[in-house]
Amino acid sequence: MFFKNSLTIVWFRVLMPLFSVTCFILAVLC
């Protein structure tokens, strides 16, 4: 259970900046 929870936190730490960068690139291109 703890492992799954920490894995979810890692995914959020990775995906949130990536999502922000993607939105930024789309905003610049459009």
Helices and strands as residue ranges (DSSP letters): H 2-29
